[in-house]
Amino acid sequence: MINITRSEEVVLNQIKIYDIEYPQGVPIGVLRKELGFHEYDLIQILEELQDKNLVIFADNKVSLSDSEKEVNTVNSKKDVEELELNQKEIDSYKLIRELVDDKNLVSKYTLEGHLLYGDLKLSNFRMYHIILSLQNKGLLKTIEKDDGEYYLLVG
């Protein structure tokens, strides 16, 4: 599921309306005139929609991407980030469950390496934020052993 803001939804719906009329792509001038958005704001929204693979934006024209994706609309970018973070937390928790040994322990460096360079490809900031969040929720605990630092999967 792809999370978008209300503004992104308005623009996406307008593109859907004009998509049939402009098979080579809807000119951004038409969208700007119809929606009343400032050009800078409209371009930012179109780039966000393109990053989410919902539209193709090139040469000041935009068209719908071929893929059908389920879209969830939220009120703000902050809400989008929170939803995406929650999904990353869930994905990270699943990964941790796969990495722990029979005592529910995983080396700090092994876990952080998998979060940074594995399928999730988290940034340093996001990785530490997720680990801290899982610790605050009581699902993960830091353990000091003689041979290094570990995380204990509690939940």
Secondary structure by P-SEA (a helix, b strand, c coil): cccccaaaaaaaaaaaaaccccccbbbaaaaaaaacccaaaaaaaaaaaaaaccccccccbbbbccbbbbbbbcccaaaaaaaaaaaaaaaaaaaaaaccccccbbbaaaaaaaaacccccccaaaaaaaaaaaaaaccbbbbbcccbbbbbbcc
